[in-house]
Amino acid sequence: MEEFARPTVEVNTYKKANTLKAKVLETKILYRENDDNDVRHIVLDAQAMNYVDGQSVGVIPPGLNEKGNPHAVRLYSVASLASRMPGSENLMLCVKRSNAVDPASGVKYLGVASNYLCDAKVGDEITLTGPAGRKFLLPVAGDIDRPYVFIATGTGIAPFRGFLQRLFKHTPEFKSPVFLLFGVKTQAELLYNDEFSEYKQANFHYFKALSREMKNPSGGRYYVGDLIREHGEKLWPAIGNERGIIFMCGLKGMEEGVSNAINELAKAHGAGDNYYQSIEHRVVEEVY
Ligand SMILES: Cc1cc2nc3c(=O)[nH]c(=O)nc-3n(C[C@H](O)[C@H](O)[C@H](O)COP(=O)(O)OP(=O)(O)OC[C@H]3O[C@@H](n4cnc5c(N)ncnc54)[C@H](O)[C@@H]3O)c2cc1C
């Protein structure tokens, strides 16, 4: 089966040897549990870059790594509209501080780029590369009116913020159903929840999985796969539709729960075994 047609986009206009310095225009906390666990919405002046919603940008933290070399590029999804679209604002990122404690030694390791970004102040200059990515893109404008299932965990919500703005605020002819399935641990971690709750379109369906606050029918933690089970009857017309596209973004490992739940749903609708594997041409995954 052929994949859907995506727009032609610029990639790697800015590279390590030719970076873009982007000023921080705004930074605000979206969620904060403690000093090691917060998520920020960061607005950058990067209109010089021709990026599209769904792509990522690279961030090069200042300084050198433990080997004395410049730090590697870390990617962050664009959490806003394409830079050259009418109505587009500045480049927005949604960044989670990534700190880990080695359970054996108790040593705390601070994620280099995420701490740099989360600690950046208004006026600081961030070194960017990119844009990156040709796959995680909505179809070409003439073919955009399709059913969508957007599945996110954590900061994987970032690209869907731009997608939803594009479909519901900048594509007047858009009529197809959009399902947003968002998985986090607690209600407080539902990034951009107020904004998504503002979409009152009848074709928008917003379902939340709170793994620490909801239980699945077996009494276990409730994940995005459980949303697919619970809302299967509503989702099947989109998932089982050859024009429907499933976008998934977030924590590595989420694919298994999602593919299992979709396979169960498909089987219950007589679509056979391993359905998920048969629709790879209309499933787009970005996990990290
Ligand atoms: C396509 C793509 C899009 C992405 N989009 C986003 C996004 O929108 N938002 C977002 O927040 N992230 C996103 N990421 C993840 C992001 O690129 C970084 O991987 C993440 O922020 C961690 O980078 P860091 O430099 O802070 O951590 P690093 O310094 O790379 O460290 C990674 C992790 O390892 C731990 N660690 C480091 N050294 C050790 C050690 N010796 N022992 C044990 N643990 C150690 C750190 O604490 C940290 O948790 C994306 C990734 C990809 C590939």
PDBQT file of the ligand as one rigid body, heavy atoms in Angstrom, charges set to zero:
ROOT
HETATM    1  C1  LIG A 301      12.403  13.310  17.164  1.00  0.00    +0.000 C 
HETATM    2  C2  LIG A 301      12.541  13.660  18.634  1.00  0.00    +0.000 A 
HETATM    3  C3  LIG A 301      11.714  14.634  19.172  1.00  0.00    +0.000 A 
HETATM    4  C4  LIG A 301      11.807  14.968  20.528  1.00  0.00    +0.000 A 
HETATM    5  N1  LIG A 301      10.977  15.900  21.036  1.00  0.00    +0.000 NA
HETATM    6  C5  LIG A 301      11.046  16.235  22.346  1.00  0.00    +0.000 A 
HETATM    7  C6  LIG A 301      10.153  17.205  22.888  1.00  0.00    +0.000 A 
HETATM    8  O1  LIG A 301       9.296  17.787  22.193  1.00  0.00    +0.000 OA
HETATM    9  N2  LIG A 301      10.274  17.490  24.211  1.00  0.00    +0.000 N 
HETATM   10  C7  LIG A 301      11.204  16.881  25.026  1.00  0.00    +0.000 A 
HETATM   11  O2  LIG A 301      11.260  17.194  26.218  1.00  0.00    +0.000 OA
HETATM   12  N3  LIG A 301      12.047  15.944  24.516  1.00  0.00    +0.000 NA
HETATM   13  C8  LIG A 301      12.009  15.627  23.207  1.00  0.00    +0.000 A 
HETATM   14  N4  LIG A 301      12.882  14.698  22.696  1.00  0.00    +0.000 N 
HETATM   15  C9  LIG A 301      13.938  14.138  23.586  1.00  0.00    +0.000 C 
HETATM   16  C10 LIG A 301      15.159  15.073  23.558  1.00  0.00    +0.000 C 
HETATM   17  O3  LIG A 301      15.760  15.049  22.275  1.00  0.00    +0.000 OA
HETATM   18  C11 LIG A 301      16.252  14.651  24.556  1.00  0.00    +0.000 C 
HETATM   19  O4  LIG A 301      16.582  13.302  24.314  1.00  0.00    +0.000 OA
HETATM   20  C12 LIG A 301      15.850  14.808  26.012  1.00  0.00    +0.000 C 
HETATM   21  O5  LIG A 301      15.492  16.159  26.297  1.00  0.00    +0.000 OA
HETATM   22  C13 LIG A 301      17.024  14.428  26.924  1.00  0.00    +0.000 C 
HETATM   23  O6  LIG A 301      18.140  15.178  26.514  1.00  0.00    +0.000 OA
HETATM   24  P1  LIG A 301      19.163  15.789  27.572  1.00  0.00    +0.000 P 
HETATM   25  O7  LIG A 301      20.299  16.374  26.811  1.00  0.00    +0.000 OA
HETATM   26  O8  LIG A 301      18.485  16.630  28.569  1.00  0.00    +0.000 OA
HETATM   27  O9  LIG A 301      19.648  14.485  28.353  1.00  0.00    +0.000 OA
HETATM   28  P2  LIG A 301      21.033  13.702  28.087  1.00  0.00    +0.000 P 
HETATM   29  O10 LIG A 301      22.161  14.494  28.632  1.00  0.00    +0.000 OA
HETATM   30  O11 LIG A 301      21.088  13.296  26.667  1.00  0.00    +0.000 OA
HETATM   31  O12 LIG A 301      20.796  12.435  29.006  1.00  0.00    +0.000 OA
HETATM   32  C14 LIG A 301      19.736  11.552  28.702  1.00  0.00    +0.000 C 
HETATM   33  C15 LIG A 301      19.245  10.925  29.993  1.00  0.00    +0.000 C 
HETATM   34  O13 LIG A 301      20.239  10.092  30.526  1.00  0.00    +0.000 OA
HETATM   35  C16 LIG A 301      20.518  10.437  31.875  1.00  0.00    +0.000 C 
HETATM   36  N5  LIG A 301      21.975  10.221  32.083  1.00  0.00    +0.000 N 
HETATM   37  C17 LIG A 301      22.982  10.953  31.583  1.00  0.00    +0.000 A 
HETATM   38  N6  LIG A 301      24.173  10.401  31.924  1.00  0.00    +0.000 NA
HETATM   39  C18 LIG A 301      23.887   9.290  32.633  1.00  0.00    +0.000 A 
HETATM   40  C19 LIG A 301      24.683   8.273  33.259  1.00  0.00    +0.000 A 
HETATM   41  N7  LIG A 301      26.003   8.306  33.189  1.00  0.00    +0.000 N 
HETATM   42  N8  LIG A 301      24.015   7.298  33.908  1.00  0.00    +0.000 NA
HETATM   43  C20 LIG A 301      22.685   7.249  33.975  1.00  0.00    +0.000 A 
HETATM   44  N9  LIG A 301      21.875   8.175  33.396  1.00  0.00    +0.000 NA
HETATM   45  C21 LIG A 301      22.481   9.173  32.736  1.00  0.00    +0.000 A 
HETATM   46  C22 LIG A 301      20.102  11.894  32.008  1.00  0.00    +0.000 C 
HETATM   47  O14 LIG A 301      19.710  12.194  33.325  1.00  0.00    +0.000 OA
HETATM   48  C23 LIG A 301      18.913  11.930  31.094  1.00  0.00    +0.000 C 
HETATM   49  O15 LIG A 301      17.748  11.499  31.758  1.00  0.00    +0.000 OA
HETATM   50  C24 LIG A 301      12.778  14.328  21.350  1.00  0.00    +0.000 A 
HETATM   51  C25 LIG A 301      13.607  13.345  20.794  1.00  0.00    +0.000 A 
HETATM   52  C26 LIG A 301      13.495  13.023  19.467  1.00  0.00    +0.000 A 
HETATM   53  C27 LIG A 301      14.405  11.957  18.907  1.00  0.00    +0.000 C 
ENDROOT
TORSDOF 0
